[in-house]
């Protein structure tokens, strides 16, 4: 029995073990002094009270041993009880500092739910998180990266997990099973093909842990976009294609690109959302646009199946299962 108890005791955290030893010494000597000097310590509680005050070095002096045996008990209490209690406080402080350091260095598992997981530390992910914080996002954000040494954000809404994003250990530490959405950014430190392969590998690992979580994936090469879709990506962003289109237009036409970039910056204060076609079935695109304008929203286009049509003809008929792409004011 004692051997079993020792193994349980040995597995406890250090500060719990020190606390138990300190309490054992203090309570034992507090009870002993009650029997040594019953005329001074009228109850066991008086003995325990004196032991706690003495071990904590407060020393009120309201109850003081009078006999030699009682004073020897006090000396033993000061040597052992105060020592254990001081060691406990030091261990507790060390544990708190270690916990805070582990939290900053991404070693502590995330315990929340319905959070957004952002994978990869780069300018895009930094800007995305800054925008969330700027708009006073109330949920939690978990940043996963293997190159960062500590959390780059001091905001308590952002928790950092250090590790490889394609391993189950890292994903489970980020509580991927209860995440609401995932953004996987491309690793700019790798070759484009290698970056996309790493992205797809991460996507497969995520879907293996939680096959229902929506995943937004950035790919750099056009040929890997289809593979990302096959791997389960809900939205694939081909960032190189977007950048190339802007560059091409900047070479072909003056002024137009500045207007486009200005529009994209303005969208930071608005939201591009998808809306159901149910209220607009069998209506013309022009009529639906007028209805949405009354709601201070702009109808950009229609997504039908795998095809998206931006600014279709005014007499374009909206059908069931179409998806409306709308710009709405920021809430």
C-alpha positions as CSV (number, residue, x, y, z in Angstrom):
1,X,0.0,0.0,0.0
2,X,2.8,2.4,1.0
3,X,4.7,1.6,-2.2
4,X,1.6,2.3,-4.3
5,X,1.0,5.6,-2.4
6,X,4.7,6.6,-3.1
7,X,4.3,6.1,-6.8
8,X,1.1,8.2,-6.9
9,X,2.9,10.9,-4.8
10,X,6.0,10.8,-7.1
11,X,3.8,11.4,-10.2
12,X,2.4,14.7,-8.8
13,X,3.8,18.0,-10.0
14,X,6.7,19.3,-7.9
15,X,4.8,22.2,-6.3
16,X,1.9,19.8,-5.2
17,X,4.4,17.5,-3.5
18,X,6.1,20.3,-1.7
19,X,2.7,21.7,-0.6
20,X,1.7,18.3,0.8
21,X,4.9,17.9,2.7
22,X,4.6,21.5,4.1
23,X,1.0,20.9,5.2
24,X,1.9,17.5,6.7
25,X,4.7,19.0,8.8
26,X,2.7,22.1,9.8
27,X,-0.4,20.1,10.8
28,X,1.5,17.4,12.6
29,X,3.6,19.8,14.7
30,X,0.5,22.0,15.3
31,X,-1.3,18.9,16.8
32,X,1.8,17.8,18.8
33,X,2.2,21.2,20.5
34,X,-1.4,21.0,21.6
35,X,-0.7,17.9,23.6
36,X,2.7,19.2,24.9
37,X,1.2,22.5,26.2
38,X,-2.6,22.0,26.7
39,X,-2.7,25.0,29.1
40,X,-1.3,27.3,26.3
41,X,-3.0,25.7,23.3
42,X,-6.6,25.1,24.4
43,X,-7.7,23.4,21.2
44,X,-6.2,21.6,18.2
45,X,-7.2,24.6,16.1
46,X,-5.0,26.9,18.3
47,X,-2.1,24.6,17.7
48,X,-2.6,24.5,14.0
49,X,-3.1,28.3,13.9
50,X,0.2,28.8,15.8
51,X,2.0,26.4,13.4
52,X,0.8,28.1,10.3
53,X,1.6,31.6,11.6
54,X,5.1,30.5,12.7
55,X,5.9,28.6,9.5
56,X,4.8,31.6,7.4
57,X,7.2,33.8,9.5
58,X,4.3,36.2,10.3
59,X,4.6,35.6,14.0
60,X,1.7,37.4,15.6
61,X,2.8,36.4,19.1
62,X,-0.8,35.9,20.3
63,X,0.1,32.3,21.3
64,X,3.6,31.4,22.4
65,X,5.0,28.1,23.7
66,X,6.1,28.4,27.4
67,X,7.8,25.1,28.0
68,X,11.2,23.8,26.7
69,X,9.5,21.0,24.7
70,X,7.1,23.5,23.2
71,X,9.9,25.8,22.1
72,X,11.9,22.9,20.6
73,X,8.7,22.0,18.6
74,X,8.7,25.6,17.4
75,X,12.4,25.4,16.3
76,X,11.7,22.2,14.4
77,X,8.7,23.9,12.8
78,X,10.8,26.9,11.7
79,X,13.5,24.7,10.2
80,X,11.2,22.2,8.4
81,X,7.8,23.8,8.0
82,X,9.0,27.3,7.0
83,X,11.6,25.7,4.6
84,X,8.9,23.5,2.9
85,X,6.5,26.5,2.7
86,X,9.2,28.8,1.2
87,X,10.1,26.0,-1.3
88,X,6.5,25.7,-2.2
89,X,6.1,29.4,-2.9
90,X,9.3,29.4,-5.0
91,X,8.1,26.3,-6.9
92,X,4.7,27.9,-7.5
93,X,6.3,31.1,-8.8
94,X,8.7,29.1,-11.0
95,X,5.8,27.1,-12.4
96,X,3.8,30.2,-13.3
97,X,6.8,31.7,-15.1
98,X,7.5,28.4,-16.9
99,X,3.8,28.2,-17.9
100,X,3.9,31.8,-19.3
101,X,7.1,31.1,-21.2
102,X,5.7,27.9,-22.6
103,X,2.6,29.8,-23.7
104,X,4.6,32.5,-25.5
105,X,6.8,29.8,-27.2
106,X,3.8,27.9,-28.5
107,X,4.1,24.8,-26.3
108,X,0.7,25.0,-24.6
109,X,-2.3,23.3,-26.2
110,X,-5.3,25.5,-27.1
111,X,-8.5,24.6,-25.1
112,X,-11.1,26.7,-26.8
113,X,-13.6,26.0,-29.5
114,X,-15.0,27.6,-32.7
115,X,-11.7,29.3,-33.4
116,X,-9.9,30.2,-36.6
117,X,-6.7,28.4,-37.3
118,X,-4.1,30.2,-39.5
119,X,-1.1,28.2,-40.7
120,X,2.1,29.8,-41.7
121,X,3.7,33.1,-40.5
122,X,4.3,35.6,-43.4
123,X,3.0,39.0,-44.5
124,X,-0.4,37.6,-45.6
125,X,-1.1,35.9,-42.3
126,X,0.2,38.8,-40.3
127,X,-2.1,41.2,-42.2
128,X,-5.1,38.9,-41.8
129,X,-4.6,38.6,-38.1
130,X,-4.1,42.4,-37.8
131,X,-7.4,43.0,-39.7
132,X,-9.2,40.6,-37.4
133,X,-7.9,42.5,-34.3
134,X,-8.6,45.8,-36.0
135,X,-12.2,44.9,-36.5
136,X,-12.4,43.7,-32.8
137,X,-13.0,40.1,-33.7
138,X,-14.4,38.4,-30.5
139,X,-13.4,34.8,-31.3
140,X,-10.0,33.1,-30.9
141,X,-7.3,32.8,-33.5
142,X,-4.7,30.1,-33.4
143,X,-1.5,30.6,-35.4
144,X,0.6,27.6,-36.3
145,X,4.2,27.9,-37.5
146,X,7.4,25.9,-37.1
147,X,9.9,28.8,-37.7
148,X,8.6,31.3,-35.1
149,X,10.3,31.3,-31.7
150,X,7.5,33.0,-29.8
151,X,4.0,34.5,-30.3
152,X,4.3,37.7,-32.4
153,X,1.0,39.0,-31.0
154,X,0.4,40.2,-27.4
155,X,-3.4,40.2,-27.8
156,X,-5.0,37.4,-25.8
157,X,-7.3,36.5,-28.7
158,X,-4.3,35.1,-30.6
159,X,-2.5,31.9,-29.4
160,X,0.6,30.5,-31.0
161,X,1.3,26.8,-31.5
162,X,4.9,26.0,-32.5
163,X,5.3,22.9,-34.7
164,X,4.9,21.4,-38.1
165,X,1.4,21.9,-39.4
166,X,1.2,18.5,-41.1
167,X,1.6,16.5,-38.0
168,X,-1.3,15.3,-35.9
169,X,0.5,16.3,-32.7
170,X,0.6,19.9,-33.7
171,X,-2.9,20.0,-35.1
172,X,-4.4,18.3,-32.0
173,X,-2.6,20.8,-29.9
174,X,-4.4,23.5,-31.9
175,X,-7.7,21.6,-31.2
176,X,-8.3,21.3,-34.9
177,X,-11.3,19.1,-34.1
178,X,-13.3,22.0,-32.8
179,X,-12.0,24.7,-35.2
180,X,-14.6,26.8,-37.2
181,X,-12.3,27.5,-40.2
182,X,-8.7,27.0,-41.4
183,X,-6.5,29.2,-43.5
184,X,-3.4,27.6,-45.0
185,X,-0.9,30.1,-46.4
186,X,1.9,29.1,-48.8
187,X,5.5,28.9,-47.4
188,X,7.5,31.6,-49.2
189,X,10.8,30.1,-48.0
190,X,10.3,27.0,-50.1
191,X,10.3,26.4,-53.9
192,X,6.9,27.0,-55.3
193,X,6.2,23.4,-56.0
194,X,7.5,22.3,-52.7
195,X,5.4,24.9,-50.9
196,X,2.3,23.7,-52.7
197,X,3.1,20.1,-51.8
198,X,3.6,21.0,-48.2
199,X,0.3,22.9,-48.3
200,X,-1.6,19.9,-49.7
201,X,0.1,17.6,-47.1
202,X,-1.1,19.9,-44.3
203,X,-4.6,20.0,-45.8
204,X,-4.7,16.2,-45.9
205,X,-3.6,16.0,-42.3
206,X,-6.3,18.5,-41.3
207,X,-9.0,16.7,-43.1
208,X,-7.8,13.5,-41.5
209,X,-8.4,15.0,-38.0
210,X,-11.6,17.0,-39.0
211,X,-13.1,16.4,-42.4
212,X,-15.9,18.9,-42.0
213,X,-13.9,22.0,-41.1
214,X,-13.9,24.6,-44.0
215,X,-10.4,25.1,-45.4
216,X,-9.1,28.1,-47.4
217,X,-5.9,27.2,-49.1
218,X,-3.3,29.4,-50.9
219,X,-1.4,27.7,-53.8
220,X,1.3,29.2,-55.9
221,X,1.3,26.9,-59.0
222,X,-1.8,26.5,-61.2
223,X,-1.3,22.7,-61.7
224,X,-1.6,22.1,-57.9
225,X,-4.9,24.0,-57.6
226,X,-6.8,20.9,-58.8
227,X,-4.9,18.7,-56.3
228,X,-5.8,21.1,-53.5
229,X,-9.5,20.7,-54.5
230,X,-9.2,16.9,-54.6
231,X,-7.5,17.0,-51.1
232,X,-10.6,18.7,-49.7
233,X,-10.0,22.5,-50.0
234,X,-13.2,24.5,-49.9
235,X,-11.6,27.6,-51.4
236,X,-8.4,27.7,-53.4
237,X,-6.6,31.0,-53.7
238,X,-4.1,31.1,-56.6
239,X,-2.1,34.1,-55.3
240,X,0.4,34.1,-58.1
241,X,-2.4,34.3,-60.8
242,X,-4.0,37.2,-59.0
243,X,-0.6,39.1,-58.7
244,X,0.2,38.3,-62.3
245,X,-3.1,39.7,-63.5
246,X,-2.5,43.0,-61.6
247,X,1.0,43.2,-63.1
248,X,-0.2,42.5,-66.6
249,X,-2.9,45.2,-66.3
250,X,-0.3,47.7,-64.9
251,X,1.8,47.2,-68.1
252,X,-1.1,47.4,-70.5
253,X,-3.2,50.3,-69.1
254,X,-2.2,53.3,-67.0
255,X,-4.5,54.3,-64.1
256,X,-6.8,51.3,-64.2
257,X,-4.6,49.3,-61.8
258,X,-4.4,52.1,-59.3
259,X,-8.2,52.2,-59.3
260,X,-8.4,48.4,-58.8
261,X,-5.9,48.5,-55.9
262,X,-7.8,51.4,-54.4
263,X,-11.0,49.3,-54.6
264,X,-9.4,46.3,-52.9
265,X,-8.2,48.6,-50.1
266,X,-11.7,50.0,-49.7
267,X,-13.0,46.4,-49.3
268,X,-11.2,46.2,-46.0
269,X,-14.1,48.2,-44.6
270,X,-16.7,46.0,-46.3
271,X,-17.3,42.3,-46.8
272,X,-17.7,40.2,-49.9
273,X,-20.2,37.5,-48.9
274,X,-22.2,34.7,-50.6
275,X,-26.0,34.9,-50.3
276,X,-28.7,32.4,-51.1
277,X,-30.6,32.9,-54.3
278,X,-33.9,31.9,-52.7
279,X,-35.5,35.4,-52.4
280,X,-34.4,36.2,-56.0
281,X,-35.3,33.0,-57.9
282,X,-36.6,33.8,-61.4
283,X,-35.8,37.5,-61.0
284,X,-33.5,39.3,-63.4
285,X,-30.0,40.3,-62.3
286,X,-30.9,44.0,-62.7
287,X,-34.0,43.6,-60.5
288,X,-32.0,41.8,-57.8
289,X,-29.4,44.5,-57.9
290,X,-32.0,47.2,-57.2
291,X,-33.3,45.3,-54.3
292,X,-29.9,44.8,-52.8
293,X,-29.0,48.5,-53.3
294,X,-31.9,49.3,-51.0
295,X,-30.0,47.3,-48.4
296,X,-26.8,49.3,-49.1
297,X,-25.3,46.2,-50.8
298,X,-23.9,45.7,-54.3
299,X,-24.5,42.6,-56.3
300,X,-21.2,41.7,-58.1
301,X,-22.1,38.4,-59.8
302,X,-23.6,35.0,-59.8
303,X,-22.0,31.6,-59.0
304,X,-23.8,28.7,-60.8
305,X,-22.2,25.4,-60.2
306,X,-18.5,25.6,-60.8
307,X,-18.8,28.8,-62.9
308,X,-18.9,32.4,-61.7
309,X,-20.2,35.2,-63.8
310,X,-19.2,38.7,-62.7
311,X,-21.6,41.5,-63.8
312,X,-23.8,39.3,-66.1
313,X,-26.3,40.9,-68.6
314,X,-29.2,42.8,-66.9
315,X,-31.8,40.3,-68.1
316,X,-29.8,37.3,-66.7
317,X,-32.3,35.1,-64.8
318,X,-31.4,33.9,-61.3
319,X,-32.2,30.3,-60.8
320,X,-32.5,28.0,-57.8
321,X,-29.2,26.9,-56.2
322,X,-27.4,29.9,-57.6
323,X,-25.1,31.8,-55.2
324,X,-25.1,35.6,-55.2
325,X,-21.8,37.4,-54.7
326,X,-22.5,40.6,-52.7
327,X,-20.5,43.4,-51.2
328,X,-22.1,44.4,-47.9
329,X,-21.1,47.2,-45.5
330,X,-18.9,46.2,-42.6
331,X,-20.8,45.4,-39.5
